[in-house]
Amino acid sequence: MPTFEAAQERNMILFIGTYTSAQSESMRKLSKLLGKDMSACVLVDTTLPPDQKKVAADSRAVVLDCDFSSSLAMENVLKPYKHRFLAATAHKDRNVVLFKKIIPHIPYIHTPTAVSLEWTTNKIRQRQLLRNFDKSISPKFMVVHDDTKETMQQIEKQIGFPLIIKPAGLARSLLVTLCFHQEELEANLKNTVKKINKIYKREGGRGEPQILVEGFMEGSMYSIDTYVNQRGVVYHAPMVHVRTGRSVGFDDFFGYAQLTPVKLLPHRIEKAHRTAEKAIEALNLRSTTCHIELIRSEDGWKVIEVGPRVGGFRDEVYEKSYGIDHNLNDILIRIPKKPILTKKSKGFTMILKFYPPKKGRLEKLEGIKKIQRLESFSRLNPIKQVGDLCDFASNGDDPIFYMVLFNSDRSKLLADVRRVEKTVNIQIKQPQRNAKIVESKK
């Protein structure tokens, strides 16, 4: 065991699953902040295909293949470096599951407990703990495993309409559907039961495939990333307003648009903070960044769910709008040190995701060059190509592309968003009736 003096010389951050170029840049800032040369150690899951094992270009990073199914294998991989670890972090839900397995092997640094990560990454257990802590912040729910008539009758009796169907161990609104009446419940539940095993396998779903049914919460959706230290002291990053696909005409709950800064009065933001803090305390989270999704309903703020990780796109959103280095703060809170935050805004940032108007193969995508000339345009990331099969998030698919917009003037940003929506033309070729669709390999 290292002495106190030796522990003060720890100079390595452990990244589990992935290590991005943005995190590499944050490590450079960390070295300057701490006044010593810091390096990265990246644990990569041996079960991933080669094309998913890419690590950001950083010649100093130590990259280790790790068999997360074996305690001895994990111990042997970590042994030469354990005395150097100052903190450990994991981004994305699938990596949080791996983090949970690593925690017993890195006992002398600040981490969340493995149990709190288990609770938080399981939507069912999370709902149980949230309602046990404060029923006012979480909806009624139940767990189902089939689409029998008896099950649907039980859902109608215990939950009632409208209601949401969602898998317990998937992210990104995959297979999430809304039901207003019995016919929708029957169709959506059958679709979820049919596809859940396949989507779990493809996405690396957490735990056994299970289906959560809960009461639908009507209201505006927001999210917030909160840093919580080893003593439970919290520091809130700026809130983000989320418009779902449903708000723009899709029968789907994917995050269509994410915008910050938000237009909320200070006392409403304060109430959102208090609700987020209740959720963190209910799940006993510590030494981590938490991504909390909320609904502002007529009955007050409600928790949709909590993730023990940074939120999607949050590093880019916070950097553009506030100059906040979210990845750096995610490391600082785990050291532990106070995160570096500011409330002063530089402008407005929006993330837009585009899904197909109907299922089928992408035949044509028009307007991309024109929107790239807009004043607010920052970058665009294509995910689908012409010829690829396109489906909705509720059926477990990815968007065709997403884009990032920024402008110091909110009205100009919204005007450019409108131009984007009017300019982009997604043409989908539907299969001929009775023709079998074969999914393209990813």
C-alpha positions in Angstrom: 0.0 0.0 0.0 1.4 3.4 -0.9 2.4 5.9 1.8 0.6 9.3 2.0 3.5 11.0 0.4 3.5 8.5 -2.5 -0.3 8.8 -2.9 0.2 12.6 -3.4 2.3 11.8 -6.5 -0.5 9.9 -8.3 -0.5 11.1 -11.9 -2.9 9.0 -14.0 -6.6 9.2 -14.7 -8.4 5.9 -15.5 -10.9 6.1 -18.4 -13.2 3.1 -18.8 -14.4 2.0 -22.3 -13.6 5.2 -24.3 -11.2 8.1 -24.4 -12.1 11.0 -26.7 -10.0 13.8 -28.2 -12.0 16.2 -26.1 -11.0 14.3 -22.9 -7.4 14.3 -24.1 -7.5 18.1 -24.3 -9.1 18.3 -20.8 -6.2 16.1 -19.5 -3.8 18.7 -20.9 -5.6 21.4 -18.9 -5.6 19.2 -15.8 -1.8 18.9 -16.0 -1.5 22.7 -16.0 -4.1 23.1 -13.2 -2.4 20.5 -10.9 1.1 21.6 -11.8 2.3 18.1 -12.8 2.3 15.9 -15.9 -0.9 13.8 -16.0 -1.5 10.8 -18.2 -4.4 8.7 -19.2 -5.0 4.9 -18.8 -7.8 3.6 -21.0 -9.4 0.2 -20.4 -10.9 -1.2 -23.6 -13.4 -4.1 -23.5 -11.9 -7.2 -25.2 -15.3 -8.2 -26.5 -15.8 -5.1 -28.7 -15.2 -5.5 -32.4 -12.0 -3.8 -33.7 -13.8 -0.8 -35.2 -15.2 0.1 -31.8 -11.9 0.1 -30.0 -10.6 3.3 -31.4 -8.8 5.6 -28.9 -8.2 9.3 -29.4 -4.8 10.1 -30.8 -2.7 10.6 -27.7 0.7 8.8 -27.8 1.1 9.1 -24.0 -2.2 7.2 -23.2 -1.8 3.7 -21.9 -4.4 1.6 -23.7 -5.2 -1.8 -22.1 -7.5 -4.6 -23.4 -9.5 -5.9 -20.4 -11.7 -8.9 -19.9 -14.4 -7.4 -17.7 -16.0 -10.9 -17.1 -13.0 -12.0 -15.0 -12.0 -10.5 -11.7 -8.5 -12.0 -11.9 -8.1 -10.6 -15.4 -9.1 -7.1 -14.3 -6.8 -7.3 -11.3 -3.8 -8.4 -13.4 -4.4 -5.7 -16.0 -4.7 -2.9 -13.4 -1.9 -4.1 -11.1 1.0 -2.2 -12.7 -0.9 1.1 -12.6 -3.1 1.1 -9.5 -0.6 3.1 -7.4 -0.7 5.9 -10.0 -4.5 6.3 -10.3 -5.8 9.7 -9.0 -9.4 9.3 -10.4 -11.5 7.1 -12.6 -14.4 8.0 -15.0 -16.7 6.4 -17.5 -18.9 8.0 -20.2 -21.9 6.4 -21.9 -24.2 3.9 -20.3 -22.4 0.8 -21.6 -19.2 2.0 -20.0 -20.8 2.7 -16.6 -21.7 -1.0 -16.5 -18.0 -1.8 -16.9 -17.0 0.8 -14.3 -19.2 -0.9 -11.8 -17.1 -4.1 -12.2 -13.8 -2.2 -11.9 -14.6 -0.3 -8.7 -13.7 -3.2 -6.3 -10.2 -3.2 -7.9 -9.5 0.5 -7.4 -10.3 0.9 -3.6 -7.9 3.8 -2.8 -9.5 6.5 -5.0 -12.9 8.3 -4.8 -15.6 6.5 -6.8 -19.3 6.0 -6.7 -20.2 2.7 -5.0 -20.8 -0.2 -7.3 -24.2 -0.7 -5.8 -25.3 2.9 -6.5 -24.2 2.4 -10.2 -26.3 -0.8 -10.3 -29.3 1.0 -8.9 -28.9 3.9 -11.3 -28.4 2.0 -14.5 -31.4 -0.2 -13.9 -34.5 1.9 -14.6 -36.7 -0.4 -12.5 -34.6 -0.3 -9.4 -34.1 3.5 -9.9 -37.9 4.0 -10.0 -38.3 2.0 -6.8 -35.7 4.1 -4.9 -37.0 7.4 -6.3 -40.6 6.7 -5.2 -39.4 5.3 -1.8 -37.5 8.6 -1.2 -40.3 11.0 -2.5 -43.3 9.8 -4.4 -44.0 13.3 -5.7 -40.9 13.3 -8.0 -41.5 10.0 -9.8 -44.6 8.4 -11.6 -46.3 5.1 -10.9 -44.8 2.2 -12.7 -44.8 -1.6 -13.1 -42.6 -4.2 -14.8 -44.0 -6.6 -17.5 -42.4 -9.5 -19.4 -45.0 -10.4 -22.0 -47.8 -9.0 -24.1 -50.6 -11.2 -23.0 -54.2 -10.0 -22.5 -53.9 -10.5 -18.8 -50.8 -8.3 -18.6 -52.5 -5.5 -20.6 -55.5 -5.6 -18.3 -53.2 -5.3 -15.3 -51.4 -2.3 -16.9 -54.7 -0.5 -17.5 -55.8 -1.2 -13.9 -52.5 -0.2 -12.1 -51.2 2.6 -14.3 -54.0 3.8 -16.6 -53.8 6.0 -19.7 -51.8 7.8 -20.9 -48.7 5.7 -20.2 -45.1 5.1 -21.4 -43.5 1.8 -22.4 -39.7 1.7 -22.2 -37.0 -1.0 -21.8 -35.3 -1.0 -18.4 -31.7 -1.2 -19.7 -31.5 0.9 -22.9 -30.6 4.5 -23.5 -31.3 7.2 -26.2 -35.1 6.7 -26.1 -34.8 3.3 -27.9 -38.1 1.4 -28.0 -39.8 4.2 -25.9 -43.5 4.6 -26.9 -46.5 6.5 -25.7 -50.0 4.9 -25.4 -53.2 6.8 -25.0 -55.6 3.9 -25.4 -55.9 0.1 -25.4 -55.2 -0.3 -29.1 -51.9 1.6 -28.9 -51.0 -0.4 -25.8 -51.5 -3.6 -27.6 -49.6 -2.6 -30.7 -46.7 -1.0 -28.9 -46.3 -3.6 -26.2 -46.2 -6.4 -28.9 -43.6 -4.4 -30.9 -41.4 -4.0 -27.7 -41.7 -7.7 -26.7 -40.8 -8.7 -30.3 -37.7 -6.5 -30.6 -36.3 -6.1 -27.1 -33.9 -9.0 -27.1 -32.4 -8.1 -30.5 -32.0 -4.4 -29.5 -30.5 -5.3 -26.1 -27.9 -7.5 -27.8 -27.0 -4.9 -30.4 -26.8 -2.0 -27.9 -25.3 -3.9 -25.0 -28.3 -3.4 -22.9 -27.9 -3.4 -19.1 -29.1 -6.5 -17.3 -31.8 -8.9 -18.4 -34.3 -7.5 -21.0 -37.2 -6.1 -19.0 -40.0 -3.7 -19.9 -41.0 -0.8 -17.7 -44.5 0.7 -17.9 -45.1 4.0 -16.2 -47.6 6.9 -16.1 -47.0 9.5 -18.7 -45.9 12.9 -17.3 -47.1 15.9 -19.4 -45.0 19.0 -19.5 -41.8 20.5 -20.9 -38.6 18.5 -20.7 -35.3 19.7 -19.4 -32.0 18.1 -18.3 -29.2 19.1 -16.1 -25.7 17.7 -15.4 -24.7 17.9 -11.7 -21.3 17.2 -10.1 -21.5 15.5 -6.7 -18.4 15.1 -4.6 -17.4 12.4 -2.1 -19.4 14.1 0.7 -22.6 14.7 -1.4 -21.9 18.4 -2.0 -23.5 19.2 -5.4 -22.5 21.7 -8.1 -25.1 22.3 -10.9 -24.1 22.9 -14.5 -26.5 25.0 -16.6 -29.8 23.5 -17.5 -30.7 22.4 -21.1 -34.1 22.5 -22.7 -35.0 19.4 -24.6 -37.7 19.2 -27.4 -38.7 15.6 -28.1 -39.6 14.3 -31.6 -43.2 14.3 -30.4 -43.2 18.1 -30.1 -42.4 18.4 -33.8 -44.8 15.9 -35.2 -43.1 12.5 -34.7 -44.8 9.7 -32.8 -41.5 9.2 -31.0 -39.6 10.4 -27.9 -36.1 10.9 -29.2 -34.3 14.2 -28.2 -35.0 16.2 -31.4 -33.5 19.4 -30.1 -31.3 20.4 -27.1 -30.9 24.1 -26.3 -29.0 26.2 -23.7 -29.2 28.7 -22.1 -32.8 28.1 -21.1 -35.6 30.6 -20.6 -36.7 29.9 -17.0 -37.1 32.2 -14.1 -34.5 31.8 -11.3 -37.0 30.4 -8.8 -38.0 27.6 -11.2 -34.4 26.7 -11.9 -33.9 26.6 -8.1 -36.8 24.1 -7.8 -35.4 22.0 -10.6 -32.1 21.9 -8.7 -33.8 20.7 -5.5 -35.6 17.9 -7.4 -32.3 16.8 -9.0 -30.7 16.8 -5.5 -33.4 14.6 -4.2 -32.8 12.1 -7.0 -29.1 12.0 -6.4 -29.6 11.4 -2.7 -32.2 8.8 -3.3 -29.7 6.8 -5.4 -26.8 7.4 -2.9 -24.6 8.8 -5.7 -21.2 10.3 -4.9 -17.9 11.2 -6.7 -19.5 11.4 -10.1 -21.2 13.6 -12.6 -25.0 12.9 -12.8 -27.2 13.5 -15.9 -30.8 14.2 -14.7 -33.7 14.4 -17.1 -36.7 16.3 -15.7 -40.3 17.3 -16.7 -41.7 20.6 -15.6 -45.4 19.6 -15.1 -48.3 21.4 -13.5 -47.6 19.5 -10.3 -44.0 20.6 -10.2 -40.7 19.1 -11.3 -40.6 15.3 -11.9 -37.6 13.0 -12.6 -37.7 11.1 -15.8 -34.4 9.3 -15.1 -30.9 9.7 -13.7 -27.6 8.6 -15.4 -24.3 8.4 -13.4 -22.3 10.0 -16.2 -22.1 13.1 -18.3 -25.0 13.8 -20.6 -24.8 13.4 -24.4 -23.3 16.4 -26.2 -23.0 18.3 -22.9 -19.2 18.9 -23.2 -19.8 20.6 -26.6 -22.9 22.5 -25.5 -21.3 23.8 -22.3 -18.1 24.8 -24.0 -19.8 26.8 -26.7 -22.3 28.5 -24.6 -20.3 29.1 -21.4 -16.7 28.1 -21.9 -17.1 25.4 -19.3 -14.9 22.3 -19.8 -17.3 19.6 -18.8 -14.8 16.8 -19.2 -12.3 18.5 -16.9 -15.0 19.1 -14.3 -16.0 15.5 -14.5 -12.4 14.6 -13.5 -12.1 17.3 -10.9 -15.1 16.2 -8.9 -13.6 12.7 -8.6 -10.2 13.8 -7.4 -11.9 15.6 -5.5 -11.7 19.3 -6.4 -14.3 21.9 -7.0 -15.5 22.1 -10.6 -14.9 25.3 -12.5 -18.2 26.9 -13.4 -19.6 30.2 -14.7 -23.1 31.5 -15.2 -22.0 34.0 -17.9 -23.3 33.0 -21.3 -21.4 33.5 -24.6 -24.4 32.6 -26.7 -26.9 29.9 -27.6 -26.1 26.3 -28.6 -28.6 23.8 -30.1 -28.2 20.2 -31.1 -30.6 18.9 -33.7 -31.2 15.2 -34.6 -33.0 14.2 -37.8 -34.9 10.9 -38.1 -36.8 9.7 -41.2 -40.4 10.8 -41.8 -41.2 7.1 -42.4 -39.5 3.7 -42.3 -37.5 2.6 -45.3 -34.2 3.1 -47.1 -32.6 6.5 -47.5 -33.0 7.4 -51.1 -31.9 11.0 -51.1 -30.7 13.6 -48.6 -31.0 17.2 -49.9 -30.1 20.6 -48.5 -27.0 19.8 -46.5 -24.6 22.1 -48.4 -27.1 25.0 -48.1 -27.5 24.6 -44.3 -23.7 24.5 -43.9 -23.6 28.1 -45.1 -25.9 29.4 -42.4 -24.4 31.8 -39.9 -25.3 29.5 -36.9 -23.9 26.3 -38.5 -21.1 24.7 -36.4 -20.8 21.1 -37.5 -22.7 18.1 -38.9 -22.2 14.4 -38.2 -23.8 12.0 -40.7 -24.7 8.6 -39.4 -26.7 7.0 -42.3 -25.8 6.9 -45.9 -27.9 6.6 -49.0 -29.2 3.0 -49.3 -29.2 2.4 -45.5 -32.3 1.2 -43.8 -33.8 4.0 -41.6 -36.3 3.6 -38.8 -37.5 5.5 -35.7 -35.8 5.6 -32.2 -38.9 3.9 -30.8 -38.0 0.9 -33.0 -34.4 1.0 -31.8 -32.6 2.9 -34.7 -30.2 5.8 -34.9 -30.8 9.2 -36.5 -29.8 9.9 -40.1 -27.6 12.8 -38.9 -27.2 15.3 -36.1 -25.9 18.9 -36.3 -24.6 21.6 -33.9 -25.7 25.2 -34.2 -24.4 28.2 -32.3 -25.2 31.9 -32.3 -24.7 34.7 -29.8 -28.2 36.0 -30.7 -31.1 33.6 -29.7 -33.4 35.0 -32.4 -30.9 34.5 -35.1 -30.2 30.9 -33.9 -34.0 30.1 -33.9 -34.3 31.6 -37.4 -31.5 29.4 -38.7 -33.2 26.4 -37.0 -36.3 27.2 -39.0 -34.3 27.5 -42.2 -32.7 24.1 -41.5 -36.1 22.5 -41.0 -37.4 24.0 -44.2 -34.3 23.1 -46.2 -33.5 19.6 -45.3 -35.3 17.1 -47.5 -35.1 13.4 -46.5 -36.5 11.1 -49.1 -37.2 7.5 -48.0 -38.0 4.7 -50.4 -40.4 2.3 -48.8 -40.2 -1.4 -49.6 -42.7 -3.0 -51.9 -45.6 -4.7 -50.2 -44.7 -8.2 -49.0 -41.0 -7.5 -49.8 -38.6 -8.6 -47.0 -36.4 -5.8 -45.6 -32.9 -7.0 -44.7 -31.0 -4.6 -42.3 -27.6 -3.3 -43.4 -24.8 -4.3 -41.1 -23.5 -1.5 -38.8 
